[in-house]
């Protein structure tokens, strides 16, 4: 087995035993990038020399007997997360060439944990999308079928991990952007509770919804990564001052007697029959492990898409107002004064989906429409959260499909934005309620495409998710499967 094929936990063990060096592991990953990147297109920037330098320093630290959660492990970073001195574009032409002068808090935590950062990963522009076709630079392909999308917006992160171009990656999740690509690429992806991981230095899309989390091959790898980046950060006003537990410590804990809710609303019309069958099989496997499943009702789930696509564009309209060609990024000045410069810069710099959402958000926030749209959506958001609160009085977790369909072909839905928005119908409510949620692989369609099962729990109860996910993972073989690149 080549080093790039190892899990994070496997590589950590080999590094500790000095069976392999971090430089050797990093060279293996960089070699894999050279081999498959022309077909996958997961990276926007490969930082090979910097990665090898970090690997050499990691080897010296290991030689001194030092340890770290990710010491010497090659990790990729979504290109919406600031990396000092390394281009950070959010997948947008309006930030082309931008090099931050500081690290995001999660980037700094990766470095503190000893990670080797291999580069910046592709995404839908400003994280607005579900396929990574919305990148301002290039579409990323799904390693399981290069004619299909990897999901989005963290499609580059998921594709890179699935293809062996890094052992784990950071993504961001505003409405499913970690869990959905993880499901379509056969990986584990977790969106932590809102406030569990710092957003400082992460380019904002929708500030009340965005959250950083890991995408990895196994639940253990995801647990290691989440522990490395979680925790209170005074630089983020939404960060919650709660200590991050050792998520790895709960893996293997007994799940017999746990109660899991199965919402009828998430198994409704529009769910692909093969996806439903694989998730039902996974739920049956949990029952075999002693987990009690209970039907639950989430009556306001049907309003999740409408609610999200008012709140998120409104926040995007506010956050993206800063991109004006004055302070950073390219400027297009064709005459017409200041307003003309703004208009020309944004017209050239923003892609069609970003423009669409900014227009929707600006309209919904305008005088005379604020109460009818944004305020009403906020009230519906509270109703969705209350549904989950009532459910968690009876159950420890909620399980359902991560996505309504398997990955579709590149270009298949790019001309139909409403159809694309429905790709997130099963993940949006988790963000609206601020809950932690994970996608874990639960099988394949007849055509060989991965399917994911979503597990959600109470606020700051990520350990419950890890317990259930690891128990299921240990009783199945799906996390050991690799794409036939």
C-alpha positions as MATLAB code, in Angstrom:
seq = 'XXXXXXXXXXXXXXXXXXXXXXXXXXXXXXXXXXXXXXXXXXXXXXXXXXXXXXXXXXXXXXXXXXXXXXXXXXXXXXXXXXXXXXXXXXXXXXXXXXXXXXXXXXXXXXXXXXXXXXXXXXXXXXXXXXXXXXXXXXXXXXXXXXXXXXXXXXXXXXXXXXXXXXXXXXXXXXXXXXXXXXXXXXXXXXXXXXXXXXXXXXXXXXXXXXXXXXXXXXXXXXXXXXXXXXXXXXXXXXXXXXXXXXXXXXXXXXXXXXXXXXXXXXXXXXXXXXXXXXXXXXXXXXXXXXXXXXXXXXXXXXXXXXXXXXXXXXXXXXXXXXXXXXXXXXXXXXXXXXXXXXXXXXXXXXXXXXXXXXXXXXXXXXXXXXXXXXXXXXXXXXXXXXXXXXXXXXXXXXXXXXXXXXXXXXXXXXXXXXXXXXXXXXXXXXXXXXXXXXXXXXXXXXXXXXXXXXXXXXXXXXXXXXXXXXXXXXXXXXXXXXXXX';
ca = [
       0.000    0.000    0.000;
       1.317    3.401   -1.003;
       1.509    6.093    1.721;
      -1.168    8.205   -0.014;
      -3.585    5.273    0.418;
      -3.252    5.259    4.212;
      -5.771    6.723    6.609;
      -4.649    9.506    8.923;
      -4.624    7.165   11.918;
      -2.591    4.563   10.001;
      -0.025    7.124    8.888;
       0.229    8.585   12.398;
       1.079    5.139   13.749;
       3.731    4.538   11.084;
       5.241    7.981   11.697;
       5.417    7.357   15.446;
       7.111    3.992   14.888;
       9.418    5.625   12.308;
       8.340    3.068    9.712;
       7.966    5.982    7.326;
       8.962    9.641    7.342;
       6.668   12.584    6.781;
       8.791   13.551    3.785;
       8.202   10.121    2.241;
       4.461   10.366    2.904;
       4.304   13.896    1.497;
       6.279   12.918   -1.598;
       3.827   10.054   -2.128;
       0.872   12.428   -1.926;
       2.533   14.976   -4.219;
       3.278   12.175   -6.682;
      -0.360   11.141   -6.562;
      -1.386   14.748   -7.230;
       0.870   14.834  -10.307;
      -0.639   11.561  -11.493;
      -4.376   12.183  -11.122;
      -4.875   15.953  -10.754;
      -5.102   16.542  -14.529;
      -8.218   14.333  -14.483;
      -9.723   15.292  -11.114;
      -9.005   19.061  -10.914;
      -9.358   19.211   -7.134;
      -6.640   21.804   -6.446;
      -6.457   25.488   -7.234;
      -2.959   25.758   -5.742;
      -0.483   22.969   -4.916;
       2.149   24.162   -2.427;
       4.679   21.394   -3.019;
       7.843   23.121   -1.745;
       6.144   24.528    1.332;
       4.629   21.101    2.054;
       8.006   19.368    1.856;
       9.497   22.005    4.143;
       6.704   21.390    6.672;
       7.281   17.635    6.338;
      11.001   18.031    7.050;
      10.196   20.034   10.168;
       7.689   17.395   11.220;
      10.331   14.672   10.883;
      12.707   16.666   13.063;
       9.965   17.072   15.672;
       9.200   13.342   15.600;
      12.908   12.646   15.978;
      12.912   14.768   19.138;
      10.055   12.701   20.532;
       7.415   15.369   20.016;
       3.841   14.512   19.151;
       0.851   16.248   17.585;
      -2.608   15.274   16.475;
      -1.671   15.666   12.806;
       2.120   15.765   13.037;
       3.519   14.966    9.594;
       0.134   14.242    7.971;
      -0.617   15.777    4.509;
      -3.857   17.800    4.692;
      -5.614   19.970    2.082;
      -7.467   23.220    2.802;
     -10.555   24.558    1.033;
      -9.709   27.770   -0.781;
     -12.163   29.850    1.230;
      -9.955   29.544    4.337;
      -7.143   32.076    4.718;
      -3.581   30.799    4.447;
      -0.853   33.352    5.070;
       1.058   34.166    1.895;
      -0.766   31.512   -0.153;
      -3.425   32.547   -2.709;
      -6.950   32.400   -1.274;
      -9.630   33.119   -3.861;
     -12.889   31.581   -2.542;
     -13.109   30.145   -6.054;
     -13.849   33.627   -7.425;
     -12.152   35.739  -10.065;
     -12.850   38.806   -7.949;
     -10.174   37.575   -5.500;
      -7.738   36.318   -8.123;
      -4.180   36.713   -6.850;
      -5.229   37.656   -3.294;
      -2.658   36.512   -0.707;
      -3.822   36.891    2.909;
      -1.416   38.398    5.419;
      -2.604   36.058    8.177;
      -3.833   32.523    8.758;
      -7.415   31.670    9.598;
      -7.689   30.256   13.125;
      -8.317   26.742   11.744;
      -5.234   27.029    9.527;
      -3.172   28.069   12.541;
      -4.588   25.119   14.495;
      -3.623   22.732   11.688;
      -0.080   24.067   11.826;
      -0.017   23.794   15.631;
      -1.101   20.157   15.280;
       1.836   19.560   12.911;
      -0.131   19.080    9.689;
       1.590   19.299    6.311;
      -0.573   21.580    4.152;
      -0.505   20.397    0.545;
      -2.422   23.274   -1.034;
      -5.759   24.977   -1.630;
      -8.781   23.051   -2.867;
     -11.420   24.010   -5.416;
     -14.971   25.048   -4.545;
     -18.101   26.650   -5.903;
     -17.517   30.399   -5.952;
     -17.853   31.817   -2.425;
     -19.173   28.359   -1.415;
     -22.423   29.016   -3.301;
     -23.252   25.764   -5.039;
     -23.713   22.021   -4.848;
     -21.487   20.677   -7.629;
     -18.180   22.654   -7.778;
     -19.112   23.476  -11.366;
     -19.655   27.007  -10.051;
     -15.943   27.580   -9.452;
     -14.614   30.653  -11.207;
     -11.647   28.579  -12.417;
     -12.601   25.008  -13.350;
     -15.029   22.219  -12.446;
     -13.840   19.379  -10.227;
     -14.679   15.781  -11.178;
     -15.872   12.934   -8.976;
     -13.101   10.311   -8.615;
     -15.720    7.525   -8.650;
     -16.890    8.633  -12.110;
     -15.017   11.433  -13.828;
     -18.105   12.353  -15.838;
     -19.992   13.215  -12.638;
     -19.878   16.049  -10.122;
     -18.194   15.550   -6.724;
     -20.790   17.683   -4.936;
     -20.252   21.098   -3.480;
     -19.341   23.511   -2.402;
     -16.438   21.575   -0.831;
     -16.139   19.391   -3.924;
     -12.407   19.934   -4.272;
     -11.861   18.866   -0.662;
     -13.924   15.684   -1.073;
     -12.478   14.768   -4.468;
      -8.903   15.254   -3.243;
      -9.390   12.956   -0.252;
     -11.200   10.310   -2.326;
      -8.476   10.404   -4.991;
      -5.597   10.139   -2.494;
      -4.396   13.683   -3.170;
      -4.366   14.349    0.591;
      -5.257   12.213    3.604;
      -7.862   14.633    4.931;
      -9.175   18.076    4.092;
     -10.950   21.030    5.609;
     -14.249   22.115    4.100;
     -16.969   24.553    5.049;
     -20.659   23.768    5.401;
     -23.339   26.456    5.015;
     -26.195   24.258    3.818;
     -24.604   20.837    3.352;
     -21.313   21.720    1.667;
     -19.279   19.203    3.689;
     -21.817   16.393    4.053;
     -23.148   16.368    0.493;
     -19.760   16.049   -1.302;
     -18.633   13.563    1.349;
     -21.684   11.433    0.525;
     -21.111   11.622   -3.229;
     -17.401   10.815   -2.900;
     -17.799    7.918   -0.424;
     -16.260    9.728    2.556;
     -16.948   10.833    6.120;
     -17.720   14.526    6.529;
     -18.908   16.334    9.643;
     -20.380   19.783   10.123;
     -19.829   20.623   13.810;
     -22.284   22.539   15.962;
     -22.374   26.226   15.029;
     -19.824   27.894   17.311;
     -17.736   24.757   17.908;
     -15.058   25.723   15.342;
     -13.774   29.255   14.742;
     -14.829   31.094   11.584;
     -12.114   33.741   11.999;
     -10.233   34.089    8.720;
     -12.824   32.124    6.755;
     -14.230   34.176    3.859;
     -17.890   34.666    4.740;
     -20.857   33.466    2.704;
     -23.715   33.405    5.252;
     -22.355   34.207    8.685;
     -25.125   32.626   10.777;
     -24.821   29.338    8.864;
     -21.137   28.844    7.900;
     -19.108   26.279    9.801;
     -15.713   24.635    9.168;
     -15.283   20.880    9.429;
     -13.224   17.915    8.210;
     -13.665   15.528    5.304;
     -11.807   12.247    5.759;
     -11.825    8.562    4.866;
     -12.928    7.223    8.245;
     -14.749    8.356   11.362;
     -11.516    8.045   13.336;
      -9.739   10.362   10.916;
     -12.602   12.865   11.138;
     -12.466   12.682   14.944;
      -8.733   13.415   14.953;
      -9.144   16.372   12.604;
     -12.125   17.851   14.434;
     -10.325   17.705   17.767;
      -7.395   19.550   16.158;
      -9.496   22.488   14.918;
     -12.277   22.736   17.530;
     -12.314   25.010   20.544;
     -13.039   28.525   21.708;
     -11.546   31.430   19.774;
     -11.852   35.001   21.159;
     -11.281   36.307   17.631;
     -14.672   34.898   16.558;
     -17.661   36.548   18.247;
     -19.820   33.490   17.498;
     -17.354   31.010   19.006;
     -18.769   29.197   22.043;
     -16.548   28.898   25.102;
     -16.790   25.132   25.556;
     -13.769   22.818   25.686;
     -13.434   20.444   22.748;
     -13.626   16.830   23.905;
     -11.447   13.970   22.682;
     -13.735   12.671   19.958;
     -11.453    9.729   19.259;
     -11.949    8.483   22.830;
     -15.649    7.686   22.254;
     -15.024    5.516   19.192;
     -15.886    1.914   19.928;
     -18.225    2.809   22.776;
     -21.359    0.692   23.182;
     -24.366    1.888   21.171;
     -26.836   -0.731   22.336;
     -29.885    0.965   23.845;
     -29.353    4.266   22.039;
     -32.463    5.742   20.423;
     -32.406    7.064   16.891;
     -35.180    9.033   15.204;
     -36.150    8.364   11.591;
     -38.089   11.349   10.167;
     -40.788   10.451    7.655;
     -40.317   13.804    5.904;
     -36.813   12.784    4.806;
     -38.051    9.624    3.069;
     -40.645   11.340    0.879;
     -41.268   11.737   -2.854;
     -38.181   12.672   -4.843;
     -35.846   10.343   -2.941;
     -33.971    8.042   -5.326;
     -35.064    4.406   -4.699;
     -31.475    3.135   -4.547;
     -30.476    5.847   -2.074;
     -33.465    5.004    0.106;
     -32.670    1.285   -0.046;
     -29.036    1.770    1.021;
     -29.998    4.071    3.905;
     -32.757    1.695    5.036;
     -30.182   -1.111    4.991;
     -27.870    1.018    7.145;
     -30.655    1.730    9.624;
     -31.347   -2.011    9.818;
     -27.666   -2.594   10.563;
     -27.862   -0.099   13.423;
     -30.869   -2.012   14.754;
     -28.797   -5.206   14.637;
     -26.252   -3.424   16.821;
     -28.942   -2.799   19.438;
     -29.968    0.718   18.446;
     -33.675    1.430   18.824;
     -35.214    3.301   15.889;
     -38.259    5.515   16.461;
     -40.356    7.273   13.799;
     -40.325   11.043   14.412;
     -42.047   14.042   12.911;
     -40.269   17.174   11.693;
     -43.307   19.010   10.353;
     -41.541   22.163    9.187;
     -38.806   20.349    7.248;
     -40.636   21.020    3.980;
     -39.978   24.745    4.423;
     -36.233   24.317    4.855;
     -35.264   25.061    1.243;
     -37.436   28.174    0.993;
     -36.237   29.414    4.383;
     -32.560   28.807    3.576;
     -32.715   30.449    0.152;
     -33.922   33.669    1.727;
     -31.624   33.798    4.767;
     -28.426   32.706    3.005;
     -28.725   35.150    0.055;
     -29.591   37.991    2.425;
     -26.431   37.360    4.421;
     -24.444   36.890    1.206;
     -25.695   40.250   -0.075;
     -24.343   41.903    3.059;
     -21.048   39.989    3.169;
     -20.175   40.392   -0.507;
     -20.740   44.156   -0.540;
     -17.082   44.540    0.436;
     -15.835   43.254   -2.940;
     -15.632   46.482   -4.882;
     -12.211   46.505   -6.561;
     -10.897   49.121   -4.159;
      -9.106   47.298   -1.361;
      -8.124   43.936   -2.882;
      -8.594   41.812   -5.968;
      -8.659   42.922   -9.617;
     -10.249   46.238  -10.578;
     -12.080   46.937  -13.822;
     -12.300   50.655  -14.537;
     -13.988   51.458  -17.845;
     -14.961   55.001  -16.954;
     -18.263   56.064  -15.486;
     -16.876   57.104  -12.121;
     -16.942   55.180   -8.861;
     -20.302   53.484   -9.455;
     -19.214   52.498  -12.957;
     -16.043   50.940  -11.554;
     -18.037   49.019   -8.935;
     -20.434   47.743  -11.586;
     -17.728   46.681  -14.058;
     -15.575   45.019  -11.390;
     -18.443   43.011   -9.943;
     -19.843   42.106  -13.340;
     -16.526   40.610  -14.413;
     -15.460   39.265  -11.015;
     -18.654   37.522   -9.846;
     -20.046   34.423  -11.537;
     -23.733   33.881  -12.376;
     -24.695   32.024   -9.177;
     -23.107   34.637   -6.921;
     -24.875   37.404   -8.842;
     -28.159   35.513   -8.565;
     -27.916   35.141   -4.805;
     -26.770   38.708   -4.222;
     -29.745   39.983   -6.238;
     -32.165   37.733   -4.326;
     -30.729   38.804   -0.984;
     -30.644   42.495   -1.803;
     -34.262   42.366   -2.955;
     -35.403   40.484    0.161;
     -33.669   43.026    2.411;
     -34.984   46.078    0.587;
     -37.507   48.475    2.069;
     -40.998   47.053    2.002;
     -39.869   43.432    1.620;
     -37.741   42.845    4.741;
     -40.696   41.765    6.908;
     -42.340   39.721    4.181;
     -39.244   37.719    3.361;
     -36.249   37.879    5.708;
     -38.131   38.311    8.979;
     -40.613   35.587    8.070;
     -37.757   33.230    7.102;
     -36.123   33.837   10.482;
     -39.380   32.856   12.194;
     -39.602   29.675   10.125;
     -35.995   28.944   11.068;
     -37.047   28.996   14.720;
     -39.879   26.564   13.984;
     -37.422   24.174   12.300;
     -35.106   24.351   15.316;
     -38.059   23.730   17.656;
     -38.969   20.588   15.687;
     -35.512   19.177   16.356;
     -35.611   20.211   20.012;
     -38.851   18.252   20.477;
     -37.439   15.245   18.636;
     -34.337   15.179   20.815;
     -36.516   14.879   23.891;
     -37.255   11.341   22.654;
     -34.130   10.301   20.734;
     -30.352   10.602   20.941;
     -29.853   11.237   17.231;
     -31.667   11.576   13.916;
     -30.733    9.509   10.844;
     -31.741   10.005    7.219;
     -30.214   10.105    3.729;
     -27.586   12.789    3.173;
     -28.708   13.500   -0.386;
     -31.879   12.683   -2.337;
     -29.934   11.264   -5.300;
     -26.469    9.953   -6.126;
     -24.021   12.233   -7.955;
     -25.317   13.388  -11.338;
     -23.387   14.074  -14.524;
     -21.410   17.244  -15.135;
     -23.612   19.839  -16.778;
     -26.793   17.845  -16.192;
     -28.426   20.455  -13.964;
     -26.319   23.553  -14.478;
     -29.078   25.286  -16.458;
     -31.699   24.677  -13.744;
     -30.769   26.455  -10.479;
     -33.944   25.368   -8.679;
     -33.184   21.715   -9.401;
     -29.659   22.225   -8.059;
     -30.994   23.837   -4.884;
     -33.022   20.689   -4.190;
     -29.762   18.706   -3.937;
     -29.423   20.230   -0.461;
     -32.982   19.565    0.689;
     -31.905   16.997    3.309;
     -28.953   18.923    4.741;
     -30.196   22.529    5.017;
     -32.237   22.151    8.198;
     -29.171   21.037   10.154;
     -27.529   24.394    9.416;
     -30.676   26.404   10.067;
     -30.918   24.766   13.508;
     -27.158   25.035   14.178;
     -26.879   21.287   14.830;
     -23.924   18.961   14.269;
     -24.356   16.574   11.346;
     -22.254   13.889    9.683;
     -22.415   11.922    6.454;
     -21.021    8.400    6.633;
     -20.744    6.011    3.641;
     -23.521    3.408    3.586;
     -23.183    1.646    0.255;
     -23.312    2.063   -3.494;
     -25.889    2.243   -6.237;
     -26.033   -0.416   -8.926;
     -23.919    1.914  -11.059;
     -21.156    2.053   -8.442;
     -21.900    5.520   -7.046;
     -21.484    6.149   -3.291;
     -24.437    6.785   -0.982;
     -24.254    8.551    2.390;
     -26.301    8.311    5.577;
     -26.684   11.495    7.617;
     -26.578   11.471   11.417;
     -27.576   14.562   13.434;
     -27.523   15.144   17.193;
     -28.167   17.831   19.802;
     -26.024   20.943   19.951;
     -22.440   20.118   21.038;
     -23.177   16.367   21.022;
     -20.736   15.436   18.262;
     -19.640   12.488   20.427;
     -23.067   10.875   19.946;
     -22.638   11.128   16.181;
     -19.136    9.679   16.294;
     -20.276    6.745   18.456;
     -23.091    5.797   16.096;
     -21.123    6.432   12.906;
     -18.114    4.441   14.074;
     -20.289    1.548   15.222;
     -21.950    1.396   11.815;
     -18.645    1.872    9.990;
     -17.093   -1.007   11.957;
     -19.997   -3.262   10.981;
     -19.693   -2.451    7.273;
     -16.978   -2.319    4.649;
     -17.845    0.920    2.873;
     -15.140    3.183    4.340;
     -12.430    0.888    3.011;
     -13.583    1.253   -0.602;
     -11.489    3.366   -2.972;
     -12.432    4.821   -6.389;
     -11.038    3.039   -9.479;
      -8.875    5.924  -10.700;
];
